[in-house]
């Protein structure tokens, strides 16, 4: 089963269509492609739960980008999760080296 949740409040019909149109299509295709290419073993697929947090900027206009970005983000995340990446030791080693554009401080 795959569940999506929105990270930003959906305030109008356009945003709802973006979430449940191109974003949902991107997520669904990424999951299906991961089963098809063997990243998710087909014999295990029915027993998995995938939870995807979707962020769509409130000024987003390009449905193709919404679909493509959600596809790539979902597929990359699944591949990394299956591979056990990143390793906890790598996260700890790099914790002070990475910045975040919206962080309050470093």
N, C-alpha and C positions, 0 to 999 in steps of 0.2 A: 504494500500500500504506500502511496505517496500523498503527503499532505503539504499544502503550501499555506504560509501565513504572511500577511502583509506587515511590513515594518513601518509603514506610514499610513495614517488614517485615510481611507477612501472617502472622498467628500462629494463626488459627483459621478454621473453615469459614465463619463469619458474615462475616468480613472478605473472604474469597475471593469469596463470593457478592456482596458489595457492589462489589468491584472488577470482577468479570466479569458482573455483572448491570446495576445502574443506572449505574455509571460508564462501562462499556463502551457501553451503549446511548446515553448522552449524547454521548460522543465520536463514535460512529458516525453518529448523526443529525446532528451538527454538520457533519461532513465531507460527508455526503450532501447536506445543505441548501446547503452552500457550492458544491457542483457544480451543484445544481439552480438556484440563484439567480445563477450566473455568476461568483461570486467566484473559484472555480477553474474555468477554462475546461474544458468537457467533453472537448475534443480533447487536452488536456494531462493530464487526471486520471489516466490509466493510467500515466503516466511520472513521477508524483510519489511521494515518500516523506514521510510525515507521522509524526513521533515525538512522542507526548504523554506527559508525566510527570504521573501522577495521585497526588494526596495525598488520602487519606481519614483523617480524625482517628480514632484508635483508639476513641473513645467515640461515634462517629457512630451515630445510630439511624434517621434519617429518609431512607429510600431515595429519596423524591421529591426532596429537596434535593440528595442526591448526584448524581442524574441531571441535575437542572436546572442545578446549579452547574458540572458538567463540560461540559454542553452549551454554556452561555454562555461559559465560559472558553476552550473549544476554538474556538468560532465567532469570538469576538473576536480570539483569537490568529491565526487564519488570515487574517482580514480585515486585521489590522495587518501581518502578514508580506507579504501580496500588495501592500499599499499602500506597503511599505518604511518602516513606522513602528514605533517612533520613529526619526527620523534620528539618526545618530551625533552630530552637532553638538548636537542637543537633549539627548541623554543626558549628554554632557560638560557642557553648560551647567547642568544640574540635578543633577549628581551629589552635591553636598553639601546640597541642599535637601530631599531626601526621606529620611524615616526608615524604619526597619524594626523592628517590634515585638520581634524576637528577636535583634537585632544586639548584639554584645558592647559596642560603643561606637560613637559617631557618627563 
